[in-house]
Amino acid sequence: MESLFKSAIGKKEIFSLYDEKLAELNIDYKYETVATSFGKTNIIVTGNASNPPLIIVHGSSGCAPIGLETYPNLSKKYQVFAVDVLAQPNKSAETRLSMKDNSYGKWLNEIIANLDLENVVLAGFSLGGLIILKTLLADETKIKEVFLAAPVFIINGNPLKALFKVFIPMKRYMKTKNVKYVEKFLNELFTDKDEFAIKFLSKVFLHFEMDFTQVPVINKKEASKIKTPITLIAAKHDLLFPGEKMIKRASKIFPSLKKTILLDNSKHVQNRADNTKIEKLILGNEI
């Protein structure tokens, strides 16, 4: 299989930033490699093994250390498993799964089975939300509860806005290598400026083959089958997946929707203050 990394040098630079972010977290952790039918999956495990299990699923063009940084205190209550999603710029296999079927759900369920986990809490952002919903559709028997932050798969925003404000700046950066286009892209999606994201995505856009497949939307029949409690956190100023529209549809289609939160000042990627609110929700502290 041809690598999704465009060059060995580019892969090395991306992995270097991955390791830099993980070191920055200053946590005790171990790597776990899980063999699945879709390819080997790298997982960063932190927290006491006697604690209940929680799996963090990061977003598109991301990696496990970014997921751990987003919710840094979860290991106080949980044993945390931060997965490197397949075919993303990280240390898992480069097998690209379809968003149209339940491959992502089967993959995550295989991980849960191989790790021998029960009553798992799942927390995911953006693409991670789609992966979690696919997991529930594939087999939700080992899942206790899920938390979805600005998830993919419930609604889509205006495609023309996404084209001009997100996709075109990304393409201009890939052509010119002028970092101002990365900053323009991130300004549309990130609530606050993130220097690491600028560094990391500057490398990813140049050195990694991203998936530009159209994002699907869950249908009402599928959503009605889910019984696992869902907490949905949506962002009011999310260009890609507008928060008010998301909550309105989710309230109609998910019978197991436990709670919804609309972050009034957030774009697609939450800032530290809003991530802390989400973390408190996951830890069982109301906000």
For each residue, the residues with C-beta under 8 A, 3 or more apart:
1: 94 95
2:
3: 6 11 94
4: 87 89 94 96 208 209
5: 8 10 11 14 89 94 207 208 209
6: 3 10 206 207 208 209
7: 10 11 207
8: 5 11 12
9: 12 13 207
10: 5 6 7 13 14 203 206 207 208
11: 3 5 7 8 14 15 207
12: 8 9 15 16
13: 9 10 16 17 203 207
14: 5 10 11 17 18 89 200 203 204 207 208
15: 11 12 18 19 91
16: 12 13 19 20
17: 13 14 20 21 196 199 200 203
18: 14 15 21 22 63 65 89 90 91
19: 15 16 22 23
20: 16 17 23 24
21: 17 18 24 25 63 65 66 69 196 200
22: 18 19 25 29 44 64 65 68
23: 19 20 26
24: 20 21 69
25: 21 22 65 68 69 72
26: 23
27: 46 68 72 75
28: 46
29: 22 44 45 46
30: 44 45 46
31: 42 43 44 45
32: 42 43 44 45 81 115
33: 40 41 42 43
34: 40 41 43 110 111 114 115
35: 40 41 114
36: 39 40 41 107 110 111 114
37: 106 107 110
38: 86 93 95 97 103 106 107 110
39: 36 86 92 93 94 95
40: 33 34 35 36 92 93
41: 33 34 35 36 83 84 86 92 93 107 111
42: 31 32 33 64 83 84 90 91 92
43: 31 32 33 34 64 81 82 83 84 111 115
44: 22 29 30 31 32 64 65 68 81 82 84
45: 29 30 31 32 79 80 81 82
46: 27 28 29 30 68 75 79 80 82
47: 51 74 75 76 78 79 80
48: 51 75 79
49: 79
50: 79
51: 47 48 75 77 78 79
52: 77 78 79 119 121 144
53: 78 79 81 115 117 118 119 120 121
54: 74 78 79 80 81 120 121 122 123 282
55: 80 81 82 83 108 111 112 117 120 121 122 123
56: 64 67 68 70 71 74 80 81 82 83 123 124 128
57: 67 83 85 108 122 123 124 125 127 128 129 131 132
58: 62 63 64 66 67 70 82 83 84 85 88 124 125 127 128
59: 62 124 125 126 127 128 269
60: 88 126 127 152 210 211
61: 88 89 201 204 208 210
62: 58 59 66 67 85 88 89 90 127
63: 18 21 58 66 67 84 88 89 90 91
64: 22 42 43 44 56 58 67 68 82 83 84 90 91
65: 18 21 22 25 44 68 69 82
66: 21 58 62 63 69 70 200
67: 56 57 58 62 63 64 70 71 82 83 125 128
68: 22 25 27 44 46 56 64 65 71 72 80 82
69: 21 24 25 65 66 72
70: 56 58 66 67 125 270 275
71: 56 67 68 74 123 275 278 279 282
72: 25 27 68 69 279
73: 76 279 283
74: 47 54 56 71 77 78 80 123 279 282 283
75: 27 46 47 48 51 78 79 80
76: 47 73 283
77: 51 52 74 283 284
78: 47 51 52 53 54 74 75 121
79: 45 46 47 48 49 50 51 52 53 54 75
80: 45 46 47 54 55 56 68 74 75
81: 32 43 44 45 53 54 55 56 111 115 117
82: 43 44 45 46 55 56 58 64 65 67 68
83: 41 42 43 55 56 57 58 64 67 92 108 111
84: 41 42 43 44 58 63 64 88 90 91 92
85: 57 58 62 88 90 92 127 128 131
86: 38 39 41 92 93 94 95 96 97 107
87: 4 92 93 94 95 96 97 211
88: 58 60 61 62 63 84 85 92
89: 4 5 14 18 61 62 63 200 203 204 207 208
90: 18 42 62 63 64 84 85
91: 15 18 42 63 64 84
92: 39 40 41 42 83 84 85 86 87 88
93: 38 39 40 41 86 87
94: 1 3 4 5 39 86 87
95: 1 38 39 86 87
96: 4 86 87 211
97: 38 86 87 103 104 107
98: 101 103 213
99: 104 130 153 213 215 216
100: 216
101: 98
102: 105 106 134 137 138
103: 38 97 98 106 107 134
104: 97 99 107 108 130 131 134 135
105: 102 108 109 131 133 134 135 136 137 138 139
106: 37 38 102 103 109 110 138
107: 36 37 38 41 86 97 103 104 110 111
108: 55 57 83 104 105 111 112 122 131 132 134 135 138
109: 105 106 112 113 135 138 139 142
110: 34 36 37 38 106 107 113 114
111: 34 36 41 43 55 81 83 107 108 114 115
112: 55 108 109 115 117 120 142
113: 109 110 116 142
114: 34 35 36 110 111
115: 32 34 43 53 81 111 112
116: 113
117: 53 55 81 112 120 142
118: 53 142
119: 52 53 142 143 144
120: 53 54 55 112 117 142 143 144
121: 52 53 54 55 78 143 144 145 146 147 282
122: 54 55 57 108 132 135 143 145 146 147
123: 54 55 56 57 71 74 128 146 147 149 282
124: 56 57 58 59 127 128 129 131 132 146 147 148 149 151
125: 57 58 59 67 70 128 129 149 150 151 269 270
126: 59 60 129 149 150 151 152 268 269
127: 57 58 59 60 62 85 124 130 131 152
128: 56 57 58 59 67 85 123 124 125 131 132 148 149 151
129: 57 124 125 126 132 133 148 149 150 151 152 153 154
130: 99 104 127 133 134 151 152 153 215
131: 57 85 104 105 108 124 127 128 134 135
132: 57 108 122 124 128 129 135 136 146 148 151
133: 105 129 130 136 137 148 151 153 154 218 226
134: 102 103 104 105 108 130 131 137 138 153
135: 104 105 108 109 122 131 132 138 139 140 143
136: 105 132 133 140 143 146 226 228
137: 102 105 133 134 140 222 225 226
138: 102 105 106 108 109 134 135
139: 105 109 135 142
140: 135 136 137 143 226 227 228
141:
142: 109 112 113 117 118 119 120 139
143: 119 120 121 122 135 136 140 146 228
144: 52 119 120 121 228 229
145: 121 122 228 229 230 231 258
146: 121 122 123 124 132 136 143 228 229 230 231
147: 121 122 123 124 231 233 278 281 282
148: 124 128 129 132 133 151 230 231 232 233
149: 123 124 125 126 128 129 233 270 278
150: 125 126 129 233 234 235 238 240 241 243 266 268 269 270
151: 124 125 126 128 129 130 132 133 148 154 232 241 246
152: 60 126 127 129 130 215 241
153: 99 129 130 133 134 215 216 217 218
154: 129 133 151 217 218 232 241 246 249 250
155: 217 241 242 245 246 249
156: 159 215 217 240 241
157: 161 162 238 239 240 241 242 245
158: 161 162
159: 156 162 163
160: 163 164
161: 157 158 164 165 239
162: 157 158 159 165 166 167 239 240
163: 159 160 166 167 168
164: 160 161 167 168
165: 161 162 168 169 185 188 239
166: 162 163 169 170 185 188 189 239 240
167: 162 163 164 170 171 212
168: 163 164 165 171 172
169: 165 166 172 173 181 182 184 185 188
170: 166 167 173 174 181 182 185 205
171: 167 168 174 175
172: 168 169 175 176 178 181
173: 169 170 176 177 178 179 181 182 185 202 205
174: 170 171 177 205 206
175: 171 172
176: 172 173 181
177: 173 174 206
178: 172 173 181
179: 173 182 183 198 202
180: 183 184
181: 169 170 172 173 176 178 184 185
182: 169 170 173 179 185 186 198 201 202 205
183: 179 180 186 187 193 198
184: 169 180 181 187 188
185: 165 166 169 170 173 181 182 188 189 201
186: 182 183 189 190 193 194 197 198 201
187: 183 184 190 193
188: 165 166 169 184 185 239 267
189: 166 185 186 239 240 267 268 269
190: 186 187 193 194 197 267 268 269 271
191: 235 237 265 266 267 269 270 271 274
192: 271 272
193: 183 186 187 190 198
194: 186 190 197 198 269
195: 198 199
196: 17 21 199 200
197: 186 190 194 200 201 269
198: 179 182 183 186 193 194 195 201 202
199: 17 195 196 202 203
200: 14 17 21 66 89 196 197 203 204
201: 61 182 185 186 197 198 204 205
202: 173 179 182 198 199 205 206
203: 10 13 14 17 89 199 200 206 207 208
204: 14 61 89 200 201 207 208 210
205: 170 173 174 182 201 202 208 210
206: 6 10 174 177 202 203
207: 5 6 7 9 10 11 13 14 89 203 204
208: 4 5 6 10 14 61 89 203 204 205
209: 4 5 6
210: 60 61 204 205
211: 60 87 96
212: 167
213: 98 99
214:
215: 99 130 152 153 156
216: 99 100 153
217: 153 154 155 156
218: 133 153 154 222 223 253
219: 222 223
220: 223 224 252 253
221: 224 225
222: 137 218 219 225 226
223: 218 219 220 226 253 254 255
224: 220 221 253 254 255
225: 137 221 222
226: 133 136 137 140 222 223 230 254 255 256
227: 140 255 256
228: 136 140 143 144 145 146 256
229: 144 145 146 256 258
230: 145 146 148 226 250 254 256 257 258
231: 145 146 147 148 258 259 260 261 281
232: 148 151 154 246 247 250 254 257 259 260 261
233: 147 148 149 150 260 261 263 278 281
234: 150 238 241 242 243 244 246 247 250 260 261 262 263
235: 150 191 238 241 243 262 263 266 267 268 270 274
236: 242 243 244 262 263 264 265 266
237: 191 243 265 266 267
238: 150 157 234 235 241 242 243 246 266 267 268
239: 157 161 162 165 166 188 189 242 267 268
240: 150 156 157 162 166 189 268
241: 150 151 152 154 155 156 157 234 235 238 246 268
242: 155 157 234 236 238 239 245 246
243: 150 234 235 236 237 238 246 247 262 263 266
244: 234 236 247 248 262
245: 155 157 242 248 249
246: 151 154 155 232 234 238 241 242 243 249 250
247: 232 234 243 244 250 251 260 262
248: 244 245 251 252
249: 154 155 245 246 252 253
250: 154 230 232 234 246 247 253 254 257 260
251: 247 248 254 257 260
252: 220 248 249
253: 218 220 223 224 249 250
254: 223 224 226 230 232 250 251 257
255: 223 224 226 227
256: 226 227 228 229 230
257: 230 232 250 251 254 260
258: 145 229 230 231
259: 231 232 281
260: 231 232 233 234 247 250 251 257
261: 231 232 233 234 277 278 281 287
262: 234 235 236 243 244 247
263: 233 234 235 236 243 266 270 274 277
264: 236
265: 191 236 237 274
266: 150 191 235 236 237 238 243 263 270 271 274
267: 188 189 190 191 235 237 238 239
268: 126 150 189 190 235 238 239 240 241
269: 59 125 126 150 189 190 191 194 197
270: 70 125 149 150 191 235 263 266 274 275 278
271: 190 191 192 266 274 275
272: 192 275 276
273: 276 277
274: 191 235 263 265 266 270 271 277 278
275: 70 71 270 271 272 278 279
276: 272 273 279 280
277: 261 263 273 274 280 281 287
278: 71 147 149 233 261 270 274 275 281 282
279: 71 72 73 74 275 276 282 283
280: 276 277 283 285 286 287
281: 147 231 233 259 261 277 278 284 285 286 287
282: 54 71 74 121 123 147 278 279
283: 73 74 76 77 279 280
284: 77 281
285: 280 281
286: 280 281
287: 261 277 280 281
